[in-house]
Amino acid sequence: GGFVAMASADKKIKIFSVQTGVVRHTLIAHTDAVISLAWGLGDVLASGSRDKTVIIWDPETGKVKKVLEGHTDRVLSIAFSPDDRYIISGSRDRSAWLWDLANESKSK
C-alpha cells in the first residue's frame, strides 16, 4: 500500500497508510516547524524546516538517514532529482543548494 506524509508546525511529520488512514510513523527530529516535504522515487522522504535543515528519512522505519545543513534561514522548498541522487532546497535566505546525496557534498 501507499503512504502519505503530513508536515506541521509542531515539528513533527506523520506518515499515514493510504489504505487504512492509520498513522504508521510520527517522525521527530526537527527543532522548529516543518514547512516542506518531498518524496523520492525510492523509499525516501525529505523534509525542510524553519530550523534551517533538510532531513532525509527512511519512511519504512521512521529513522533519520541524513541531516543536511547549510542554509541560514528557513527551508521553504525541496525536490528530488529523478534518480534520487540529488536534492535541491530553496530557503528564505535567498539561496538554493544542490545536495549530492551519494557523495555527501553540496553546492550553491
C-alpha positions as CSV (number, residue, x, y, z in Angstrom):
1,G,0.0,0.0,0.0
2,G,0.9,3.6,-0.3
3,F,1.7,6.3,2.2
4,V,1.0,10.0,2.5
5,A,3.1,12.4,4.7
6,M,1.8,15.4,6.6
7,A,4.1,18.2,7.9
8,S,3.1,20.5,10.7
9,A,4.1,23.5,12.9
10,D,4.5,21.2,15.9
11,K,7.9,20.0,14.4
12,K,6.5,16.6,13.6
13,I,5.8,14.6,10.4
14,K,3.1,12.0,10.3
15,I,3.1,9.2,7.8
16,F,-0.3,7.7,7.1
17,S,-1.3,4.5,5.3
18,V,-3.4,5.5,2.3
19,Q,-5.5,2.3,2.7
20,T,-6.3,2.5,6.4
21,G,-5.7,6.1,7.3
22,V,-3.8,4.9,10.3
23,V,-0.6,6.8,11.4
24,R,2.3,4.4,10.6
25,H,5.1,6.7,12.0
26,T,5.5,10.1,13.7
27,L,8.9,11.5,12.6
28,I,10.5,13.7,15.2
29,A,13.9,15.4,14.6
30,H,13.4,19.0,13.5
31,T,13.7,21.7,16.2
32,D,11.2,24.1,14.5
33,A,8.1,23.9,12.2
34,V,8.3,21.6,9.2
35,I,7.5,23.6,6.1
36,S,8.1,21.3,3.1
37,L,8.1,17.6,2.2
38,A,9.2,15.7,-0.9
39,W,9.0,12.0,-1.7
40,G,11.8,10.4,-3.7
41,L,11.1,7.5,-6.0
42,G,12.8,5.1,-3.7
43,D,11.8,4.6,-0.1
44,V,13.0,8.1,0.9
45,L,11.3,11.2,2.2
46,A,12.9,14.7,2.7
47,S,11.7,17.4,4.9
48,G,12.6,21.1,5.2
49,S,12.1,23.2,8.2
50,R,12.2,26.6,9.9
51,D,15.2,25.2,11.8
52,K,17.3,25.7,8.5
53,T,17.8,22.0,7.9
54,V,16.8,19.3,5.4
55,I,16.3,15.9,6.8
56,I,16.3,12.7,4.8
57,W,14.1,10.0,6.3
58,D,13.5,6.2,5.8
59,P,9.7,6.2,5.8
60,E,9.6,2.5,6.4
61,T,11.4,2.7,9.7
62,G,10.8,6.3,10.6
63,K,14.5,6.8,11.1
64,V,16.7,9.8,10.1
65,K,19.1,8.9,7.3
66,K,20.9,12.2,6.9
67,V,20.7,15.8,8.2
68,L,21.7,18.4,5.6
69,E,22.9,21.8,7.0
70,G,23.9,24.9,5.2
71,H,21.0,27.3,4.9
72,T,21.0,30.4,7.2
73,D,17.2,30.8,7.2
74,R,14.1,28.5,6.9
75,V,14.0,25.9,4.2
76,L,10.9,26.7,2.1
77,S,11.0,24.1,-0.7
78,I,12.8,20.8,-1.6
79,A,12.7,18.4,-4.5
80,F,14.5,15.2,-5.5
81,S,16.2,14.7,-8.9
82,P,14.6,11.9,-11.0
83,D,17.2,9.4,-9.8
84,D,17.0,10.4,-6.1
85,R,20.8,11.2,-6.1
86,Y,20.3,14.9,-5.6
87,I,18.0,17.2,-3.6
88,I,17.6,20.9,-4.3
89,S,16.5,23.1,-1.5
90,G,15.4,26.7,-1.5
91,S,15.5,28.9,1.5
92,R,14.3,32.2,2.8
93,D,18.0,33.2,2.9
94,R,17.6,33.6,-0.9
95,S,19.8,30.6,-1.7
96,A,19.3,27.3,-3.4
97,W,21.5,24.3,-2.5
98,L,22.1,21.2,-4.6
99,W,22.9,18.3,-2.4
100,D,24.7,15.3,-3.8
101,L,23.4,12.5,-1.5
102,A,25.8,9.9,-3.0
103,N,28.9,11.9,-2.3
104,E,27.5,13.9,0.7
105,S,28.5,17.2,-0.9
106,K,26.6,20.4,-1.6
107,S,26.9,23.4,-3.9
108,K,25.1,26.8,-4.2
